[in-house]
Amino acid sequence: PAVKARVLSQLRLIPAIGSRLQVFDLARFYRTLGMLVKGGIPIVAAIEMVSGILPLSLRGPLQAAVRDLREGKPVSQAMESHGLTTPVAHRMLRVGERTGQMGEMMERIAVFYDEDIARALDWVTKLIEPALMAAIGLIIGTIVLLIHWMGDAHIKLLLPRRRRGQRNSTSPDIVAAVRQLVLIVNDDLIAGMLNRNKLTTGNGNRWTRE
């Protein structure tokens, strides 16, 4: 939890990310506050009950807003004065004050914030996806180039030289297997492995590298 709090506090310092995190915090705050207000709890008491939902960076402004409410200022004005709302949410709070449906409007503010967060996440996903695909393509291309480079770096393993008049009758299966092995392992290792397993050439010769 302590590490998470430190990471979030650092992320809040980044304007683009910090503003979205604040919207996320306010969405939870207004949703819970709206439920309490709809249940008949006075607005000041309800705010004090849900103040723990907000991060430490917003609790100071919230306490200042509560002082304004105690002095008789409207909820919309108190919240706007201390940066606890957005222009759209501020208008919705004013509608709630005029209609007497403050709890319902606070829940609508939470829904509006949720939709705003969803749009932001969708935008980030569309932005990152092409870059991520390009990075994956670069990694795969690098791996392919490394495989080809390693294959070319091996000295081709040749069959033993035929003596004059000697017929080379090495099994085609062994030849095919060796040609595959030279692409991935060292030639000396292949020759040693074949000789240890007594897999000689068709003429009975030992395998050598040439």
C-alpha positions in Angstrom: 0.0 0.0 0.0 2.8 2.4 0.8 4.5 1.8 -2.5 1.2 2.1 -4.3 0.6 5.5 -2.6 4.0 6.8 -3.6 3.6 5.7 -7.2 0.2 7.3 -7.4 1.4 10.5 -5.8 4.2 10.7 -8.5 1.7 10.0 -11.3 -0.5 12.8 -10.0 2.3 15.2 -10.7 2.0 14.5 -14.5 -0.7 16.8 -15.8 -2.3 14.5 -18.3 -2.4 11.5 -15.9 -3.0 13.5 -12.7 -6.2 15.1 -14.1 -7.6 11.7 -15.1 -6.8 10.2 -11.7 -8.6 13.2 -10.1 -11.7 12.5 -12.2 -11.6 8.9 -11.1 -11.4 9.9 -7.4 -14.2 12.4 -7.8 -16.4 9.8 -9.5 -16.1 7.6 -6.5 -16.6 10.5 -4.2 -19.8 11.8 -5.8 -21.3 8.4 -6.3 -21.0 7.6 -2.6 -22.0 11.1 -1.5 -25.1 11.0 -3.7 -26.2 7.7 -2.2 -25.9 9.2 1.3 -27.7 12.4 0.4 -30.5 10.4 -1.3 -30.8 8.4 2.0 -31.6 11.6 3.9 -28.2 12.4 5.4 -27.4 16.2 5.5 -24.8 17.2 2.9 -22.1 18.4 5.4 -22.4 15.2 7.5 -22.3 13.1 4.3 -19.2 14.8 3.0 -17.4 14.2 6.3 -18.4 10.5 6.2 -17.0 10.0 2.7 -13.9 12.3 2.9 -11.7 9.2 3.3 -12.4 8.2 -0.3 -10.4 11.1 -1.6 -6.6 11.1 -1.7 -4.7 13.3 0.7 -4.1 15.9 -2.0 -7.9 16.5 -2.2 -8.8 16.2 1.5 -7.5 19.7 2.2 -9.7 21.4 -0.5 -12.6 19.3 0.7 -12.3 20.5 4.3 -12.2 24.1 2.9 -15.4 23.4 1.0 -17.0 22.1 4.1 -16.2 25.3 5.9 -17.8 27.2 3.1 -20.9 25.1 3.3 -21.1 25.7 7.1 -21.0 29.4 6.3 -24.1 29.0 4.0 -22.5 28.9 0.6 -24.2 26.7 -2.1 -22.7 23.2 -2.7 -21.9 24.1 -6.4 -20.0 27.2 -5.4 -18.1 25.6 -2.5 -17.1 22.6 -4.7 -16.1 24.8 -7.7 -14.1 27.2 -5.5 -11.8 24.5 -4.3 -11.3 22.5 -7.5 -13.6 19.6 -6.6 -15.7 19.7 -9.7 -15.5 20.3 -13.5 -17.5 22.8 -15.5 -20.1 20.2 -16.6 -20.4 18.8 -13.0 -20.7 22.3 -11.7 -23.8 22.9 -13.9 -25.3 19.6 -12.8 -24.8 20.6 -9.1 -26.6 23.9 -9.8 -29.5 22.0 -11.4 -29.7 19.7 -8.3 -29.8 22.8 -6.1 -32.7 24.3 -8.1 -34.7 21.0 -8.3 -34.0 19.7 -4.8 -32.5 16.4 -6.3 -29.0 16.9 -5.2 -28.4 13.2 -4.5 -29.6 12.1 -7.9 -27.5 14.7 -9.7 -24.4 13.7 -7.8 -24.9 10.1 -9.0 -25.3 11.4 -12.5 -22.0 13.3 -12.1 -20.3 10.0 -11.1 -21.7 8.4 -14.3 -20.5 11.3 -16.4 -17.0 11.0 -14.9 -17.0 7.2 -15.5 -17.9 7.8 -19.2 -15.1 10.4 -19.4 -12.6 8.0 -18.0 -13.7 5.3 -20.4 -13.3 7.6 -23.4 -9.8 8.5 -22.1 -8.8 4.9 -21.8 -10.1 4.1 -25.3 -8.1 7.0 -26.7 -4.9 5.8 -24.9 -5.5 2.3 -26.2 -5.8 3.4 -29.8 -2.7 5.5 -29.4 -0.6 2.8 -27.8 -1.7 -0.1 -30.0 0.2 0.9 -33.2 3.3 1.7 -31.2 3.0 -1.7 -29.5 2.6 -3.5 -32.7 5.6 -1.7 -34.2 7.7 -2.7 -31.2 6.6 -6.3 -31.4 7.5 -6.3 -35.2 10.9 -4.9 -34.4 11.6 -7.5 -31.8 10.5 -10.4 -34.1 12.5 -8.9 -37.0 15.6 -8.7 -34.7 15.2 -12.4 -33.7 14.8 -13.5 -37.3 18.0 -11.6 -38.3 19.9 -13.1 -35.4 18.8 -16.6 -36.4 20.0 -16.1 -39.9 23.2 -14.5 -38.7 23.9 -17.4 -36.4 23.1 -19.9 -39.2 25.5 -18.1 -41.6 28.2 -18.0 -39.0 28.4 -21.8 -38.8 30.9 -23.5 -41.1 29.0 -25.8 -43.3 29.4 -29.4 -42.2 30.4 -31.5 -45.2 30.4 -35.1 -45.8 33.8 -36.8 -45.7 35.8 -36.6 -48.9 35.3 -39.5 -51.2 38.4 -41.4 -52.2 39.0 -41.8 -55.9 36.6 -44.4 -57.2 34.7 -44.6 -53.9 31.0 -44.3 -53.9 29.3 -42.2 -51.2 26.2 -43.9 -50.1 25.4 -42.0 -46.9 21.7 -42.3 -45.9 19.6 -39.3 -47.2 17.8 -39.1 -43.8 21.1 -38.5 -42.0 22.2 -35.9 -44.6 18.9 -34.1 -44.2 19.2 -34.2 -40.4 22.7 -32.8 -40.4 21.8 -30.0 -42.7 19.1 -28.9 -40.2 21.4 -29.2 -37.3 24.1 -27.0 -38.8 21.6 -24.1 -38.6 21.3 -24.2 -34.9 24.3 -25.8 -33.3 28.1 -25.9 -33.6 29.6 -28.1 -36.3 32.1 -29.8 -34.0 29.3 -30.7 -31.7 27.3 -32.3 -34.5 30.3 -34.3 -35.7 31.1 -35.5 -32.2 27.5 -36.4 -31.5 27.2 -38.5 -34.7 30.5 -40.2 -34.1 29.7 -41.0 -30.4 26.5 -42.6 -31.5 28.4 -44.6 -34.2 26.4 -42.9 -37.0 29.0 -43.2 -39.7 28.7 -42.3 -43.3 27.6 -44.8 -45.8 31.2 -45.7 -46.5 31.9 -46.3 -42.8 33.9 -43.1 -42.4 33.8 -40.9 -39.3 32.2 -37.5 -39.6 34.5 -34.5 -39.8 34.2 -30.8 -40.3 35.8 -29.3 -43.4 
